[in-house]
Amino acid sequence: MNVPLINLPFKNRYLELGDGFYEKCKPLAVADPVLIKFNEELAGELGLSADDHDEQHLAEVFSGNVIHDTSEPLAMVYAGHQFGHFNPQLGDGRAIYLGELDRVDGASLDIQLKGSGRTRYSRGGDGRSALGPVLREYLLSEAMHQLHVPTTRALAAVLTGEQVVREQMVAGAVMTRVASSFIRIGSFQYFAMKNDVQSIKALADYVIDRNYPDMVDAANPYIAMFESVVLRQADLIAQWMQLGFIHGVMNTDNMSVAGETIDYGPCAFMDFFDHNQVYSSIDQNGRYAYSAQPGIGLWNLSRLAESLLPLFDDDSDKGVELAQEILEKYITRYSGAWLTGFRAKCGLRSIADVNPEEDQALLAALLDAMADNQADFTLTFYHLSQLDAKTNEKDMALRELFAKPEAIDAWLLRWRQRLSRESTNDDERQASMQSINPVYIPRNHQVEAAIRAAEDHNDFSVFHVLYDVLQKPYERQQGKDDYMMPPKPDEVVQATFCGT
């Protein structure tokens, strides 16, 4: 094309690891790319300016039709446990890595096209993405960012002008996603399976350099890196739990070593609370149910520990002992993060004369009451954030969420007794609660409505309006009350899908 390329000064440090870590491959050109969405805010963080380029040029670049001359595209190889069963070779089957871009603050981010065509690792798939999963990931990943949860980000979404075959012929699309790292637990498992300690070390050095530079001077940088991964993962999953988020497919190849939420497939935010809620159509036995997520996080990290053991100590028994000590820190870190987060959601502070077990029991009682009464997760905490500590005059909106309002009445009595032991005033407490309890989440039925309008009617207005609402999740927006509400019976989404 005879137009100036948008400024994309890629670095390619991953290439230095060698051929065994990837396959060089370019995106397959698409027939008629059309820009759906370009993330101007994220582009600004990357120092990119689209001012001199029209939408058609952006569509060509972010569909993969035009590759910047500083990029050397590749597909990464990795393995992974999928629903507990080990698959020795997975890899980027429908994603192509373009390289790193520096943010204006000096950090470096990885850029990847998802849905950009077949690679060596496609395992018989077409390497393409349907439009629906692209819109879902765009909405959910950017919503997570606004909810202050570490996550991959969406830079662009582009229609390809081609159809892909799923249950039926549907529109194809490509998403450009951005991450601190696309290295997964399964990336280390691939080389551990081959007993390739040299490659495990090289990959660990790369991760330390990119994501944990403070660990370089540690007595054992690999142990320090592992501990950092463990603690980040504990914090991340605690945040998921505090938002009612269910990842849906916590395979080891879907878990980032950078501590970010990655691979938005059959994920969902809960409406009516259920400890054992599952949405994923492929999770038949509830392995990745809401309440199972913390335990699965530990299981996955144990698989990472097994892969890294040769780097921990020449004595394998000593290495196992070191790994176990760090994994025990996951349990402590997660429990603390869960308690701190749910205390804050309920306006409680850690005070000297209240032991943690007492607050733990109070918070667990609320969740049990929500589950027993089909209360909406997000609205329960939102309405709780409006209440006064000494009067029940504002309780009605919260009571209406519960099939048996007396259940929440009993809990609110305990809650107010607990608040009476603190000195925080209502205004201060409510402001704090409202800063962390969202009004709006990407509800399944609303995401589905955006997908249906786009796929069935080529109408992207529903997507754009929902996206805009989700950019301010903690602010009550005039005329947007419908976006607060749980689904009507005929709108309930029973299952979500991975899109492959």
C-alpha positions in Angstrom: 0.0 0.0 0.0 1.3 3.5 -0.8 0.3 5.1 2.5 2.5 5.8 5.5 2.3 3.1 8.1 1.0 4.0 11.6 4.1 4.3 13.8 4.7 0.8 15.3 8.3 0.5 16.4 8.3 -3.1 17.4 11.1 -4.9 19.4 11.5 -8.6 19.0 13.2 -9.9 22.1 11.2 -13.2 22.1 12.9 -14.1 18.8 16.2 -14.3 20.6 15.1 -17.4 22.4 15.5 -19.4 19.3 13.4 -21.5 16.8 12.3 -24.0 19.4 10.1 -21.4 21.1 8.0 -20.5 18.1 7.1 -20.8 14.4 7.7 -17.7 12.2 4.5 -17.1 10.3 2.6 -14.2 8.9 -1.1 -13.5 9.3 -3.3 -14.6 6.4 -4.7 -11.7 4.4 -8.4 -11.1 4.7 -10.8 -10.0 2.0 -12.3 -6.8 3.1 -11.2 -5.5 6.5 -13.5 -2.9 8.2 -12.6 -1.3 11.5 -15.1 -1.9 14.3 -13.3 -0.3 17.2 -9.9 1.3 17.8 -8.9 1.9 21.4 -7.6 5.5 21.3 -6.9 5.5 25.1 -4.7 2.4 24.9 -3.1 3.6 21.7 -2.1 6.8 23.5 -0.4 4.8 26.3 1.6 3.1 23.5 2.5 6.4 21.9 0.6 5.6 18.8 -1.2 8.3 16.8 -3.9 7.4 14.4 -4.6 11.0 13.5 -2.9 10.8 10.1 -4.6 7.6 9.1 -8.1 6.9 8.0 -10.2 3.9 9.3 -9.4 1.9 6.2 -5.7 2.1 6.9 -6.2 1.1 10.5 -8.3 -1.8 9.4 -5.6 -3.0 7.0 -3.0 -2.8 9.8 -5.0 -4.4 12.6 -6.4 -7.2 10.4 -2.9 -8.3 9.6 -3.1 -7.3 5.9 -0.3 -4.8 6.4 2.7 -5.7 8.6 5.0 -3.0 9.9 8.6 -3.6 8.7 9.8 -3.7 12.3 7.6 -6.7 13.1 8.7 -10.3 12.7 5.4 -12.2 13.3 5.4 -15.6 15.0 3.2 -18.2 16.8 4.4 -19.3 20.3 4.5 -22.9 21.3 3.3 -24.2 24.6 1.7 -27.2 26.3 -0.9 -27.4 29.0 -3.3 -29.2 31.2 -6.7 -28.9 29.7 -9.4 -29.8 32.3 -6.8 -31.8 34.2 -5.5 -33.7 31.2 -2.0 -32.9 29.8 -1.7 -32.0 26.1 2.0 -32.0 25.1 1.7 -29.5 22.4 -0.7 -26.6 22.0 0.5 -23.2 21.0 -1.0 -20.2 19.2 -3.4 -21.8 16.9 -5.3 -18.7 16.0 -3.0 -15.9 17.3 0.1 -14.3 15.8 2.5 -12.3 17.9 3.8 -9.1 16.3 6.4 -8.0 18.9 6.8 -5.6 21.8 5.9 -1.9 21.9 7.1 0.5 24.5 4.6 2.4 26.5 5.1 6.1 27.1 5.9 5.3 30.7 8.8 3.0 29.7 7.1 -0.3 30.2 7.0 -2.8 27.4 3.8 -4.5 26.1 3.3 -7.5 23.8 1.0 -7.1 20.7 -0.9 -10.0 19.2 -3.4 -10.6 16.5 -6.1 -13.1 17.4 -8.1 -14.7 14.7 -5.4 -14.0 12.1 -5.2 -17.4 10.4 -3.8 -20.9 10.7 -0.4 -21.7 12.2 1.5 -24.9 12.8 -0.3 -25.2 16.2 -3.9 -24.9 14.8 -4.5 -28.6 15.2 -6.9 -28.8 12.3 -8.6 -25.5 13.1 -9.1 -22.6 10.7 -7.1 -20.2 12.8 -9.8 -17.6 12.4 -12.2 -16.0 14.9 -15.9 -15.5 14.6 -17.1 -12.0 15.3 -19.0 -12.9 18.5 -15.9 -14.0 20.5 -14.0 -10.9 19.4 -16.7 -8.6 20.6 -17.0 -10.5 23.8 -13.3 -10.3 24.6 -13.1 -6.7 23.6 -16.0 -5.8 26.0 -14.9 -8.0 28.9 -11.2 -7.3 28.8 -11.7 -3.5 28.7 -14.4 -3.7 31.4 -11.9 -5.6 33.6 -9.3 -2.9 33.0 -11.8 -0.3 34.2 -12.6 -2.5 37.2 -8.9 -2.3 38.1 -8.2 -6.0 37.5 -4.9 -6.9 35.8 -5.9 -8.0 32.3 -4.9 -8.2 28.7 -6.3 -5.3 26.8 -8.1 -4.7 23.4 -6.4 -2.4 21.0 -8.5 -2.9 17.9 -11.3 -5.1 16.4 -11.7 -5.5 12.7 -14.3 -7.3 10.5 -12.6 -9.5 7.9 -15.3 -9.5 5.2 -15.1 -13.3 5.3 -17.3 -16.0 6.8 -16.1 -18.7 9.2 -17.7 -22.0 9.9 -18.9 -22.8 13.4 -22.3 -24.3 14.0 -23.2 -22.2 11.0 -21.5 -19.6 8.7 -20.8 -16.5 10.7 -18.9 -13.2 10.2 -15.1 -13.4 10.8 -13.1 -10.8 12.8 -9.6 -10.2 14.1 -8.8 -8.7 17.5 -5.5 -6.9 18.4 -4.8 -7.6 22.0 -2.1 -6.3 24.3 -0.5 -7.9 27.4 2.4 -7.6 29.7 3.3 -11.1 28.6 1.7 -13.9 26.6 3.9 -16.5 28.4 1.8 -19.0 30.2 2.3 -21.8 32.7 2.0 -24.1 29.8 5.0 -22.4 28.1 7.3 -23.8 30.8 5.4 -27.2 30.8 6.3 -27.7 27.1 10.0 -27.6 27.8 9.7 -29.5 31.1 8.0 -32.3 29.3 11.1 -32.5 27.0 13.5 -32.3 30.0 15.0 -29.3 28.3 16.4 -27.5 31.3 18.4 -25.1 29.1 15.2 -23.8 27.5 13.4 -23.6 30.8 16.2 -21.4 32.1 16.2 -19.3 28.9 12.4 -18.8 29.2 12.7 -17.9 32.9 15.4 -15.4 32.1 13.2 -13.8 29.5 10.2 -13.6 31.9 12.4 -12.1 34.7 13.8 -9.5 32.3 10.4 -8.6 30.9 8.1 -8.9 33.9 10.1 -9.2 37.1 13.3 -7.2 36.6 13.6 -6.6 40.4 14.3 -10.3 40.8 17.5 -10.2 38.9 19.6 -9.5 41.9 17.9 -12.0 44.2 19.9 -14.9 45.7 18.0 -17.2 43.4 16.1 -15.2 40.7 14.1 -18.2 39.7 12.7 -18.8 43.1 12.0 -15.1 43.5 10.2 -15.1 40.1 8.1 -18.1 41.1 7.1 -16.5 44.4 6.1 -13.3 42.6 4.0 -15.3 40.1 2.3 -17.1 43.0 1.5 -13.9 44.9 0.2 -12.2 41.8 -2.0 -15.1 40.9 -3.5 -15.2 44.4 -4.3 -11.5 44.3 -5.8 -11.8 40.8 -8.1 -14.7 41.7 -9.2 -12.9 44.8 -10.2 -10.0 42.6 -12.2 -12.3 40.3 -14.1 -13.6 43.3 -14.9 -10.1 44.6 -16.5 -9.3 41.2 -18.4 -12.6 40.7 -16.2 -13.3 37.7 -15.9 -16.8 36.4 -13.0 -17.4 34.0 -14.5 -20.6 32.7 -11.4 -22.3 31.3 -8.5 -22.1 33.8 -6.3 -24.6 31.9 -2.5 -24.1 32.5 -2.2 -22.8 29.0 -4.7 -20.0 29.8 -2.8 -18.8 32.9 -0.4 -15.9 32.4 2.9 -15.8 34.4 2.5 -12.0 34.5 -0.6 -12.3 36.8 -3.1 -10.9 34.2 -6.5 -12.2 33.2 -5.9 -13.8 29.8 -7.9 -15.8 27.2 -11.5 -14.5 27.5 -13.4 -17.5 26.1 -16.4 -18.9 28.0 -16.0 -16.4 30.8 -18.8 -14.6 32.5 -19.8 -12.3 35.4 -22.5 -13.9 37.6 -26.0 -12.5 37.8 -27.8 -14.4 40.5 -25.2 -15.7 43.0 -24.4 -19.4 43.2 -21.2 -20.7 44.9 -21.0 -23.4 42.2 -22.0 -21.4 39.1 -20.7 -22.6 35.8 -21.4 -21.0 32.5 -18.8 -22.6 30.2 -20.5 -25.1 27.8 -17.4 -27.3 27.9 -17.1 -27.5 31.7 -19.4 -30.4 32.2 -18.2 -31.3 35.7 -17.7 -27.9 37.2 -14.0 -28.1 37.4 -13.8 -24.3 36.9 -16.9 -23.3 38.8 -16.8 -20.0 40.8 -16.0 -21.6 44.1 -13.4 -23.9 42.6 -11.2 -21.0 41.1 -8.9 -20.5 44.2 -8.1 -24.2 44.4 -7.5 -24.5 40.7 -5.1 -21.5 40.9 -3.0 -23.4 43.4 -3.2 -26.6 41.3 -2.0 -24.7 38.2 0.9 -23.0 40.2 1.9 -26.5 41.4 2.3 -27.5 37.8 4.5 -24.4 37.2 6.6 -25.4 40.3 7.2 -28.8 38.8 8.4 -27.3 35.6 10.8 -24.9 37.4 12.2 -27.4 39.9 15.6 -27.8 38.1 16.2 -24.1 38.6 15.4 -24.1 42.3 18.2 -26.3 43.6 20.6 -29.0 42.4 19.2 -31.2 45.1 15.7 -32.1 43.8 14.4 -32.8 47.3 15.5 -29.3 48.4 13.9 -27.8 45.4 10.6 -29.5 46.2 10.8 -28.2 49.8 11.4 -24.6 48.5 8.5 -24.9 46.1 6.1 -26.2 48.8 7.0 -23.3 51.0 6.2 -20.8 48.3 2.9 -22.6 47.4 1.9 -22.3 51.0 2.2 -18.6 50.7 -0.5 -18.7 48.0 -3.0 -19.9 50.5 -2.1 -17.2 53.0 -2.0 -14.5 50.4 -5.3 -15.5 48.8 -7.1 -15.8 52.1 -5.8 -12.4 53.1 -6.7 -10.8 49.8 -10.2 -12.3 49.9 -10.9 -11.1 53.4 -9.5 -7.6 52.7 -11.5 -7.3 49.5 -14.8 -8.5 50.8 -14.4 -6.4 54.0 -13.9 -3.4 51.8 -17.0 -4.3 49.7 -19.0 -4.3 52.9 -17.5 -1.2 54.3 -15.6 -2.9 57.1 -12.2 -2.1 58.2 -9.6 -4.2 60.0 -9.8 -3.1 63.6 -8.0 -4.4 66.7 -10.9 -5.8 68.6 -12.4 -7.8 65.7 -10.6 -11.0 64.9 -10.4 -12.0 61.2 -12.5 -15.2 61.8 -15.4 -13.1 63.0 -15.4 -11.0 59.9 -14.9 -14.1 57.7 -18.0 -15.6 59.2 -20.0 -12.5 58.7 -19.0 -12.2 55.0 -19.6 -15.9 54.4 -23.1 -15.6 55.9 -23.9 -12.8 53.4 -22.8 -14.9 50.4 -24.8 -17.9 51.7 -27.9 -15.7 52.1 -27.3 -14.4 48.6 -27.0 -18.0 47.2 -30.1 -19.2 49.1 -32.2 -16.3 47.8 -31.0 -15.9 44.2 -29.8 -12.4 45.0 -27.9 -10.6 42.2 -24.2 -10.5 43.0 -23.4 -7.0 41.7 -26.6 -5.3 42.8 -26.4 -6.7 46.3 -23.1 -5.0 47.0 -24.2 -1.8 45.1 -27.3 -1.4 47.2 -25.4 -2.3 50.4 -23.1 0.6 49.6 -26.0 3.0 49.8 -27.2 2.1 53.3 -26.8 3.9 56.6 -25.1 2.4 59.6 -27.8 3.2 62.1 -31.1 3.2 60.3 -32.9 0.8 57.9 -34.7 3.6 56.0 -32.9 2.8 52.7 -33.0 -1.0 52.9 -35.9 -1.7 50.6 -33.9 -1.9 47.3 -31.6 -4.4 48.8 -34.4 -6.4 50.4 -36.2 -6.7 47.1 -33.2 -8.7 45.7 -33.9 -11.6 48.1 -36.6 -14.2 47.7 -36.9 -14.2 51.5 -36.1 -10.6 52.7 -35.9 -11.7 56.3 -32.6 -13.4 55.4 -31.0 -10.1 54.5 -32.7 -8.4 57.4 -31.1 -10.7 59.9 -27.7 -10.2 58.2 -28.0 -6.4 58.2 -28.6 -6.5 61.9 -25.3 -8.3 62.4 -23.6 -5.9 59.9 -24.8 -2.8 61.7 -23.7 -4.2 65.0 -20.2 -4.7 63.5 -20.1 -1.2 62.0 -21.0 0.2 65.4 -17.5 -0.9 66.5 -15.9 1.5 64.0 -15.6 5.3 63.9 -16.2 5.7 60.2 -19.1 8.0 59.3 -21.7 7.1 56.7 -20.5 9.5 54.0 -16.9 8.3 54.2 -17.9 4.6 54.3 -20.4 4.8 51.5 -17.9 6.7 49.3 -15.3 4.0 49.9 -17.7 1.2 49.2 -19.0 2.9 46.0 -15.5 3.2 44.7 -15.1 -0.6 44.6 -18.6 -1.9 44.1 -19.5 -1.4 40.4 -22.9 -0.3 39.2 -22.3 -1.8 35.8 -20.6 -5.1 34.7 -20.6 -6.7 31.3 -23.7 -8.8 32.0 -24.1 -11.9 29.8 -27.4 -11.0 28.3 -26.2 -7.5 27.4 -23.0 -8.9 25.8 -25.2 -11.4 23.9 -27.5 -8.6 22.7 -24.5 -6.7 21.3 -23.3 -9.9 19.6 -26.7 -10.7 18.1 -27.2 -7.2 16.8 -23.7 -7.3 15.1 -23.9 -10.8 13.7 -27.5 -10.9 12.7 -28.1 -7.3 11.6 -24.6 -5.7 11.1 -25.6 -3.3 13.8 -22.7 -2.3 16.0 -24.5 0.5 17.9 -25.5 -1.9 20.7 -21.8 -2.9 21.2 -20.6 0.7 21.2 -23.2 1.9 23.7 -22.5 -1.0 26.0 -18.7 -0.4 25.7 -19.2 3.3 26.6 -21.3 2.4 29.7 -18.7 0.0 30.9 -15.9 2.6 30.8 -17.4 4.2 33.9 -18.4 1.2 36.0 -18.6 2.9 39.3 -20.7 5.9 38.2 -24.5 5.8 38.0 -25.1 7.1 34.5 -28.2 9.0 33.6 -30.6 7.0 31.4 -28.5 3.8 31.7 -30.4 2.0 34.5 -31.3 -0.8 32.2 -27.6 -1.7 32.1 -27.6 -2.2 35.9 -30.3 -4.8 35.8 -30.1 -8.6 35.8 -31.7 -10.5 32.9 -35.4 -11.1 32.6 -36.3 -14.9 32.5 -36.2 -15.0 28.7 -32.8 -13.2 28.6 -30.9 -15.5 30.9 -27.7 -16.9 29.3 -27.3 -20.4 30.4 -24.0 -21.2 28.7 -21.0 -19.4 27.2 -18.7 -20.7 24.5 -15.0 -20.6 23.7 -15.5 -19.6 20.1 -13.2 -22.2 18.4 
